Amino acid sequence: EEVQPKVKWFTSSVDHFNSQDHRTFQQRCLVNTSAWSGSPESPSNAPIFFYTGNEGHIESFYNNTGFVFDHAPEFAALVVFCEHRYYGESLPFGNATFERANMGYLSIAQALADFAMLIPAVRAQYGASEESMTIAFGGSYGGMLTAWMRLKYPDVVDAGLAASAPMGFVFGATGNPGFFTAVTNDVAAVDPRCPNLVRSAFSQILSASTAGALEQVAQTLKLCNNELKFNQID
């Protein structure tokens, strides 16, 4: 049976790196306690599975990250998904959040500091013992945040699982992303002809686009309204 999370709000600093700036905002977290037995009166040694929210409403990541829920019962873990600042309902300046003067507080460093401050608050509120470990989880940009959390705040996060996190490109890696190589190898393992057929199809589409035959391509692919624009295949 699916358990709906509880919405919890925690107070975060607008600027974690300016001791003279005392402004705060409310940051949203989704908390699932279905496998958790801890409380402040009776702390638990079980772990906390903490999802480092990325670019979007936190519900979208909560509803599409089954891995943590598959394993939470096995470990009696507390599951926490915290929303990234400037996304969803975690807006530091309300309706004025996206005004130019306020955008400077949207940064990776500030987002990591948010999580580093939120995790101790979660641990205290839900009764995590000193032996309870915090395991960070994230995918894509969220995976990068998970990796950086473990690197920058090893005193807060005991381990991290960074899925599909393109860390190499942050450090100047070049060439084709490993994801595409892996997909190509998977397809070739099923049928060695597939990769070249896909490459040929894309070549034909690109050739048709330069020849002004986009309408014919759209009809062949049975696209909605038989319409295909060049920027859709660029």
Phi and psi restraints in degrees (value plus and minus 20) as a CYANA .aco file:
   2 GLU   PHI     -94.4   -54.4
   2 GLU   PSI     111.9   151.9
   3 VAL   PHI    -125.2   -85.2
   3 VAL   PSI     103.7   143.7
   4 GLN   PHI     -93.9   -53.9
   4 GLN   PSI     117.4   157.4
   5 PRO   PHI     -94.0   -54.0
   5 PRO   PSI     138.7   178.7
   6 LYS   PHI    -111.6   -71.6
   6 LYS   PSI     117.5   157.5
   7 VAL   PHI    -108.0   -68.0
   7 VAL   PSI     102.7   142.7
   8 LYS   PHI    -143.0  -103.0
   8 LYS   PSI     121.1   161.1
   9 TRP   PHI    -132.9   -92.9
   9 TRP   PSI     113.9   153.9
  10 PHE   PHI    -143.6  -103.6
  10 PHE   PSI     129.6   169.6
  11 THR   PHI    -106.5   -66.5
  11 THR   PSI     105.4   145.4
  12 SER   PHI    -141.9  -101.9
  12 SER   PSI     133.1   173.1
  13 SER   PHI     -99.3   -59.3
  13 SER   PSI     121.1   161.1
  14 VAL   PHI     -84.0   -44.0
  14 VAL   PSI     -63.7   -23.7
  15 ASP   PHI    -150.3  -110.3
  15 ASP   PSI      86.5   126.5
  16 HIS   PHI     -93.6   -53.6
  16 HIS   PSI     -31.8     8.2
  17 PHE   PHI    -133.4   -93.4
  17 PHE   PSI      -5.1    34.9
  18 ASN   PHI    -150.4  -110.4
  18 ASN   PSI      84.1   124.1
  19 SER   PHI     -87.5   -47.5
  19 SER   PSI     -34.2     5.8
  20 GLN   PHI    -110.1   -70.1
  20 GLN   PSI     -27.2    12.8
  21 ASP   PHI    -120.7   -80.7
  21 ASP   PSI      89.7   129.7
  22 HIS   PHI    -122.8   -82.8
  22 HIS   PSI      -7.3    32.7
  23 ARG   PHI     -90.6   -50.6
  23 ARG   PSI     125.8   165.8
  24 THR   PHI    -154.2  -114.2
  24 THR   PSI     147.7   187.7
  25 PHE   PHI    -167.1  -127.1
  25 PHE   PSI     146.7   186.7
  26 GLN   PHI    -115.8   -75.8
  26 GLN   PSI     107.2   147.2
  27 GLN   PHI    -133.2   -93.2
  27 GLN   PSI     114.8   154.8
  28 ARG   PHI    -114.6   -74.6
  28 ARG   PSI     117.3   157.3
  29 CYS   PHI    -150.7  -110.7
  29 CYS   PSI     127.0   167.0
  30 LEU   PHI    -127.1   -87.1
  30 LEU   PSI     105.4   145.4
  31 VAL   PHI    -141.5  -101.5
  31 VAL   PSI     106.8   146.8
  32 ASN   PHI    -132.9   -92.9
  32 ASN   PSI      95.5   135.5
  33 THR   PHI    -127.0   -87.0
  33 THR   PSI      -4.6    35.4
  34 SER   PHI     -81.9   -41.9
  34 SER   PSI     -47.9    -7.9
  35 ALA   PHI    -126.0   -86.0
  35 ALA   PSI     -20.9    19.1
  36 TRP   PHI    -116.4   -76.4
  36 TRP   PSI     119.0   159.0
  37 SER   PHI    -140.5  -100.5
  37 SER   PSI     -17.6    22.4
  38 GLY   PHI     -99.4   -59.4
  38 GLY   PSI     141.1   181.1
  39 SER   PHI    -178.2  -138.2
  39 SER   PSI     141.5   181.5
  40 PRO   PHI     -77.2   -37.2
  40 PRO   PSI     -51.7   -11.7
  41 GLU   PHI     -98.3   -58.3
  41 GLU   PSI     -48.0    -8.0
  42 SER   PHI    -157.3  -117.3
  42 SER   PSI      60.9   100.9
  43 PRO   PHI     -81.3   -41.3
  43 PRO   PSI     131.3   171.3
  44 SER   PHI    -129.0   -89.0
  44 SER   PSI     125.6   165.6
  45 ASN   PHI    -108.1   -68.1
  45 ASN   PSI     -23.9    16.1
  46 ALA   PHI     -87.7   -47.7
  46 ALA   PSI     139.4   179.4
  47 PRO   PHI    -100.4   -60.4
  47 PRO   PSI     147.0   187.0
  48 ILE   PHI    -131.3   -91.3
  48 ILE   PSI     105.8   145.8
  49 PHE   PHI    -114.9   -74.9
  49 PHE   PSI      90.3   130.3
  50 PHE   PHI    -132.8   -92.8
  50 PHE   PSI      95.3   135.3
  51 TYR   PHI    -109.9   -69.9
  51 TYR   PSI     104.1   144.1
  52 THR   PHI    -103.6   -63.6
  52 THR   PSI      78.4   118.4
  53 GLY   PHI     -76.8   -36.8
  53 GLY   PSI     123.2   163.2
  54 ASN   PHI    -135.6   -95.6
  54 ASN   PSI    -169.6  -129.6
  55 GLU   PHI     -99.7   -59.7
  55 GLU   PSI      63.1   103.1
  56 GLY   PHI     143.6   183.6
  56 GLY   PSI     155.6   195.6
  57 HIS   PHI     -79.2   -39.2
  57 HIS   PSI     118.0   158.0
  58 ILE   PHI     -86.3   -46.3
  58 ILE   PSI     -45.9    -5.9
  59 GLU   PHI     -80.1   -40.1
  59 GLU   PSI     -55.8   -15.8
  60 SER   PHI     -85.0   -45.0
  60 SER   PSI     -53.4   -13.4
  61 PHE   PHI    -100.3   -60.3
  61 PHE   PSI     -56.7   -16.7
  62 TYR   PHI     -81.5   -41.5
  62 TYR   PSI     -61.7   -21.7
  63 ASN   PHI    -100.7   -60.7
  63 ASN   PSI     -27.4    12.6
  64 ASN   PHI    -147.2  -107.2
  64 ASN   PSI       2.7    42.7
  65 THR   PHI    -146.7  -106.7
  65 THR   PSI      58.4    98.4
  66 GLY   PHI     -93.5   -53.5
  66 GLY   PSI     -42.1    -2.1
  67 PHE   PHI     -76.5   -36.5
  67 PHE   PSI     -67.5   -27.5
  68 VAL   PHI     -85.6   -45.6
  68 VAL   PSI     -53.5   -13.5
  69 PHE   PHI     -96.6   -56.6
  69 PHE   PSI     -48.3    -8.3
  70 ASP   PHI     -85.1   -45.1
  70 ASP   PSI     -54.6   -14.6
  71 HIS   PHI    -123.5   -83.5
  71 HIS   PSI     -33.3     6.7
  72 ALA   PHI     -77.6   -37.6
  72 ALA   PSI     -63.9   -23.9
  73 PRO   PHI     -82.3   -42.3
  73 PRO   PSI     -56.8   -16.8
  74 GLU   PHI     -81.1   -41.1
  74 GLU   PSI     -54.7   -14.7
  75 PHE   PHI    -125.5   -85.5
  75 PHE   PSI     -17.8    22.2
  76 ALA   PHI      34.8    74.8
  76 ALA   PSI      20.2    60.2
  77 ALA   PHI    -104.5   -64.5
  77 ALA   PSI     129.1   169.1
  78 LEU   PHI    -105.4   -65.4
  78 LEU   PSI     109.7   149.7
  79 VAL   PHI    -127.5   -87.5
  79 VAL   PSI     104.9   144.9
  80 VAL   PHI    -151.6  -111.6
  80 VAL   PSI     106.4   146.4
  81 PHE   PHI    -135.2   -95.2
  81 PHE   PSI      95.4   135.4
  82 CYS   PHI    -129.0   -89.0
  82 CYS   PSI     117.8   157.8
  83 GLU   PHI     -99.3   -59.3
  83 GLU   PSI     121.6   161.6
  84 HIS   PHI     -92.7   -52.7
  84 HIS   PSI     117.0   157.0
  85 ARG   PHI     -75.3   -35.3
  85 ARG   PSI     125.1   165.1
  86 TYR   PHI      56.5    96.5
  86 TYR   PSI     -14.0    26.0
  87 TYR   PHI    -145.7  -105.7
  87 TYR   PSI     136.7   176.7
  88 GLY   PHI      40.0    80.0
  88 GLY   PSI    -143.7  -103.7
  89 GLU   PHI    -126.7   -86.7
  89 GLU   PSI     -14.8    25.2
  90 SER   PHI    -113.4   -73.4
  90 SER   PSI      51.9    91.9
  91 LEU   PHI    -127.8   -87.8
  91 LEU   PSI      91.7   131.7
  92 PRO   PHI     -79.7   -39.7
  92 PRO   PSI     -49.8    -9.8
  93 PHE   PHI    -141.6  -101.6
  93 PHE   PSI       3.4    43.4
  94 GLY   PHI      38.4    78.4
  94 GLY   PSI    -152.4  -112.4
  95 ASN   PHI     -86.9   -46.9
  95 ASN   PSI     -36.4     3.6
  96 ALA   PHI    -115.8   -75.8
  96 ALA   PSI     -12.1    27.9
  97 THR   PHI     -76.2   -36.2
  97 THR   PSI     -58.9   -18.9
  98 PHE   PHI    -117.6   -77.6
  98 PHE   PSI      -5.1    34.9
  99 GLU   PHI     -91.9   -51.9
  99 GLU   PSI     127.8   167.8
 100 ARG   PHI     -73.2   -33.2
 100 ARG   PSI     -60.6   -20.6
 101 ALA   PHI     -86.1   -46.1
 101 ALA   PSI     -38.9     1.1
 102 ASN   PHI    -123.4   -83.4
 102 ASN   PSI     -24.1    15.9
 103 MET   PHI     -97.4   -57.4
 103 MET   PSI     -33.9     6.1
 104 GLY   PHI     -88.0   -48.0
 104 GLY   PSI     -34.7     5.3
 105 TYR   PHI    -111.0   -71.0
 105 TYR   PSI     -16.3    23.7
 106 LEU   PHI    -112.9   -72.9
 106 LEU   PSI      77.6   117.6
 107 SER   PHI    -169.5  -129.5
 107 SER   PSI     139.6   179.6
 108 ILE   PHI     -82.9   -42.9
 108 ILE   PSI     -62.1   -22.1
 109 ALA   PHI     -81.0   -41.0
 109 ALA   PSI     -62.6   -22.6
 110 GLN   PHI     -88.1   -48.1
 110 GLN   PSI     -59.0   -19.0
 111 ALA   PHI     -84.7   -44.7
 111 ALA   PSI     -61.8   -21.8
 112 LEU   PHI     -84.4   -44.4
 112 LEU   PSI     -60.3   -20.3
 113 ALA   PHI     -85.1   -45.1
 113 ALA   PSI     -55.4   -15.4
 114 ASP   PHI     -75.1   -35.1
 114 ASP   PSI     -72.6   -32.6
 115 PHE   PHI     -83.7   -43.7
 115 PHE   PSI     -58.0   -18.0
 116 ALA   PHI     -84.5   -44.5
 116 ALA   PSI     -49.9    -9.9
 117 MET   PHI    -104.5   -64.5
 117 MET   PSI     -52.6   -12.6
 118 LEU   PHI     -90.0   -50.0
 118 LEU   PSI     -59.9   -19.9
 119 ILE   PHI     -79.9   -39.9
 119 ILE   PSI     -67.7   -27.7
 120 PRO   PHI     -80.6   -40.6
 120 PRO   PSI     -55.4   -15.4
 121 ALA   PHI     -86.0   -46.0
 121 ALA   PSI     -60.4   -20.4
 122 VAL   PHI     -83.8   -43.8
 122 VAL   PSI     -64.4   -24.4
 123 ARG   PHI     -80.5   -40.5
 123 ARG   PSI     -62.3   -22.3
 124 ALA   PHI     -89.0   -49.0
 124 ALA   PSI     -62.5   -22.5
 125 GLN   PHI     -88.7   -48.7
 125 GLN   PSI     -53.8   -13.8
 126 TYR   PHI    -124.2   -84.2
 126 TYR   PSI     -17.3    22.7
 127 GLY   PHI      56.5    96.5
 127 GLY   PSI      37.4    77.4
 128 ALA   PHI    -115.3   -75.3
 128 ALA   PSI     108.9   148.9
 129 SER   PHI     -94.9   -54.9
 129 SER   PSI     153.5   193.5
 130 GLU   PHI     -84.6   -44.6
 130 GLU   PSI     -45.5    -5.5
 131 GLU   PHI    -101.5   -61.5
 131 GLU   PSI     -34.7     5.3
 132 SER   PHI     -89.7   -49.7
 132 SER   PSI     106.1   146.1
 133 MET   PHI    -114.2   -74.2
 133 MET   PSI     128.3   168.3
 134 THR   PHI    -125.0   -85.0
 134 THR   PSI     100.1   140.1
 135 ILE   PHI    -130.1   -90.1
 135 ILE   PSI     100.3   140.3
 136 ALA   PHI    -107.9   -67.9
 136 ALA   PSI     125.0   165.0
 137 PHE   PHI    -152.2  -112.2
 137 PHE   PSI     128.1   168.1
 138 GLY   PHI    -192.8  -152.8
 138 GLY   PSI     137.2   177.2
 139 GLY   PHI    -151.1  -111.1
 139 GLY   PSI     123.2   163.2
 140 SER   PHI      41.5    81.5
 140 SER   PSI    -146.1  -106.1
 141 TYR   PHI     -78.9   -38.9
 141 TYR   PSI     -58.7   -18.7
 142 GLY   PHI     -81.9   -41.9
 142 GLY   PSI     -52.6   -12.6
 143 GLY   PHI     -87.0   -47.0
 143 GLY   PSI     -57.2   -17.2
 144 MET   PHI     -84.4   -44.4
 144 MET   PSI     -60.0   -20.0
 145 LEU   PHI     -82.2   -42.2
 145 LEU   PSI     -60.7   -20.7
 146 THR   PHI     -80.4   -40.4
 146 THR   PSI     -66.2   -26.2
 147 ALA   PHI     -82.5   -42.5
 147 ALA   PSI     -63.8   -23.8
 148 TRP   PHI     -87.6   -47.6
 148 TRP   PSI     -54.6   -14.6
 149 MET   PHI     -78.8   -38.8
 149 MET   PSI     -65.9   -25.9
 150 ARG   PHI     -85.0   -45.0
 150 ARG   PSI     -55.3   -15.3
 151 LEU   PHI     -95.4   -55.4
 151 LEU   PSI     -63.2   -23.2
 152 LYS   PHI    -108.4   -68.4
 152 LYS   PSI     -50.8   -10.8
 153 TYR   PHI    -147.6  -107.6
 153 TYR   PSI      41.4    81.4
 154 PRO   PHI     -86.8   -46.8
 154 PRO   PSI     -35.9     4.1
 155 ASP   PHI    -101.0   -61.0
 155 ASP   PSI     -32.9     7.1
 156 VAL   PHI    -125.4   -85.4
 156 VAL   PSI     -59.1   -19.1
 157 VAL   PHI    -133.4   -93.4
 157 VAL   PSI     103.8   143.8
 158 ASP   PHI    -104.8   -64.8
 158 ASP   PSI     -46.1    -6.1
 159 ALA   PHI    -181.6  -141.6
 159 ALA   PSI     144.2   184.2
 160 GLY   PHI    -169.6  -129.6
 160 GLY   PSI     124.6   164.6
 161 LEU   PHI    -136.4   -96.4
 161 LEU   PSI      85.7   125.7
 162 ALA   PHI    -121.4   -81.4
 162 ALA   PSI      82.9   122.9
 163 ALA   PHI    -112.5   -72.5
 163 ALA   PSI     115.9   155.9
 164 SER   PHI      29.7    69.7
 164 SER   PSI      21.0    61.0
 165 ALA   PHI    -116.5   -76.5
 165 ALA   PSI      91.5   131.5
 166 PRO   PHI     -98.1   -58.1
 166 PRO   PSI      40.0    80.0
 167 MET   PHI     -82.6   -42.6
 167 MET   PSI     -53.9   -13.9
 168 GLY   PHI     -78.8   -38.8
 168 GLY   PSI     -54.8   -14.8
 169 PHE   PHI     -93.5   -53.5
 169 PHE   PSI     -40.7    -0.7
 170 VAL   PHI     -86.6   -46.6
 170 VAL   PSI     -50.9   -10.9
 171 PHE   PHI    -119.8   -79.8
 171 PHE   PSI      -1.1    38.9
 172 GLY   PHI      69.7   109.7
 172 GLY   PSI      -2.0    38.0
 173 ALA   PHI     -84.6   -44.6
 173 ALA   PSI     127.7   167.7
 174 THR   PHI    -144.4  -104.4
 174 THR   PSI     154.2   194.2
 175 GLY   PHI      74.1   114.1
 175 GLY   PSI    -193.6  -153.6
 176 ASN   PHI     -91.7   -51.7
 176 ASN   PSI     117.6   157.6
 177 PRO   PHI     -78.7   -38.7
 177 PRO   PSI     123.9   163.9
 178 GLY   PHI     -79.9   -39.9
 178 GLY   PSI     -47.1    -7.1
 179 PHE   PHI     -77.3   -37.3
 179 PHE   PSI     -66.3   -26.3
 180 PHE   PHI     -88.6   -48.6
 180 PHE   PSI     -55.1   -15.1
 181 THR   PHI     -84.4   -44.4
 181 THR   PSI     -62.6   -22.6
 182 ALA   PHI     -83.8   -43.8
 182 ALA   PSI     -62.4   -22.4
 183 VAL   PHI     -84.1   -44.1
 183 VAL   PSI     -62.9   -22.9
 184 THR   PHI     -80.7   -40.7
 184 THR   PSI     -62.5   -22.5
 185 ASN   PHI     -85.6   -45.6
 185 ASN   PSI     -58.4   -18.4
 186 ASP   PHI     -83.3   -43.3
 186 ASP   PSI     -65.2   -25.2
 187 VAL   PHI     -85.0   -45.0
 187 VAL   PSI     -62.6   -22.6
 188 ALA   PHI     -84.5   -44.5
 188 ALA   PSI     -50.7   -10.7
 189 ALA   PHI     -87.2   -47.2
 189 ALA   PSI     -49.0    -9.0
 190 VAL   PHI    -100.1   -60.1
 190 VAL   PSI     -65.3   -25.3
 191 ASP   PHI    -172.2  -132.2
 191 ASP   PSI      91.1   131.1
 192 PRO   PHI     -78.2   -38.2
 192 PRO   PSI     -39.0     1.0
 193 ARG   PHI     -98.1   -58.1
 193 ARG   PSI     -40.9    -0.9
 194 CYS   PHI     -80.0   -40.0
 194 CYS   PSI     -69.1   -29.1
 195 PRO   PHI     -76.0   -36.0
 195 PRO   PSI     -65.7   -25.7
 196 ASN   PHI     -88.2   -48.2
 196 ASN   PSI     -53.1   -13.1
 197 LEU   PHI     -84.7   -44.7
 197 LEU   PSI     -61.1   -21.1
 198 VAL   PHI     -86.1   -46.1
 198 VAL   PSI     -63.2   -23.2
 199 ARG   PHI     -80.7   -40.7
 199 ARG   PSI     -62.2   -22.2
 200 SER   PHI     -83.3   -43.3
 200 SER   PSI     -60.2   -20.2
 201 ALA   PHI     -83.2   -43.2
 201 ALA   PSI     -64.3   -24.3
 202 PHE   PHI     -85.0   -45.0
 202 PHE   PSI     -57.6   -17.6
 203 SER   PHI     -82.5   -42.5
 203 SER   PSI     -61.2   -21.2
 204 GLN   PHI     -85.8   -45.8
 204 GLN   PSI     -60.0   -20.0
 205 ILE   PHI     -84.5   -44.5
 205 ILE   PSI     -64.8   -24.8
 206 LEU   PHI     -84.6   -44.6
 206 LEU   PSI     -58.5   -18.5
 207 SER   PHI     -84.3   -44.3
 207 SER   PSI     -61.4   -21.4
 208 ALA   PHI     -84.6   -44.6
 208 ALA   PSI     -55.3   -15.3
 209 SER   PHI     -87.1   -47.1
 209 SER   PSI     -58.2   -18.2
 210 THR   PHI     -94.4   -54.4
 210 THR   PSI     -41.7    -1.7
 211 ALA   PHI    -111.9   -71.9
 211 ALA   PSI     -15.6    24.4
 212 GLY   PHI      54.3    94.3
 212 GLY   PSI       4.9    44.9
 213 ALA   PHI    -127.7   -87.7
 213 ALA   PSI      14.2    54.2
 214 LEU   PHI     -82.9   -42.9
 214 LEU   PSI     -55.4   -15.4
 215 GLU   PHI     -82.3   -42.3
 215 GLU   PSI     -60.1   -20.1
 216 GLN   PHI     -85.0   -45.0
 216 GLN   PSI     -60.1   -20.1
 217 VAL   PHI     -82.7   -42.7
 217 VAL   PSI     -64.2   -24.2
 218 ALA   PHI     -81.1   -41.1
 218 ALA   PSI     -61.5   -21.5
 219 GLN   PHI     -87.7   -47.7
 219 GLN   PSI     -60.2   -20.2
 220 THR   PHI     -83.8   -43.8
 220 THR   PSI     -59.5   -19.5
 221 LEU   PHI    -105.6   -65.6
 221 LEU   PSI     -23.1    16.9
 222 LYS   PHI      35.9    75.9
 222 LYS   PSI      29.1    69.1
 223 LEU   PHI     -97.2   -57.2
 223 LEU   PSI     138.3   178.3
 224 CYS   PHI     -78.2   -38.2
 224 CYS   PSI     111.7   151.7
 225 ASN   PHI      40.5    80.5
 225 ASN   PSI      -4.1    35.9
 226 ASN   PHI      28.5    68.5
 226 ASN   PSI      22.9    62.9
 227 GLU   PHI    -145.7  -105.7
 227 GLU   PSI     113.6   153.6
 228 LEU   PHI    -162.3  -122.3
 228 LEU   PSI     104.7   144.7
 229 LYS   PHI    -121.5   -81.5
 229 LYS   PSI     131.3   171.3
 230 PHE   PHI     -80.7   -40.7
 230 PHE   PSI     -57.2   -17.2
 231 ASN   PHI     -88.9   -48.9
 231 ASN   PSI     -31.6     8.4
 232 GLN   PHI     -99.5   -59.5
 232 GLN   PSI     -36.3     3.7
 233 ILE   PHI    -140.2  -100.2
 233 ILE   PSI     -13.6    26.4
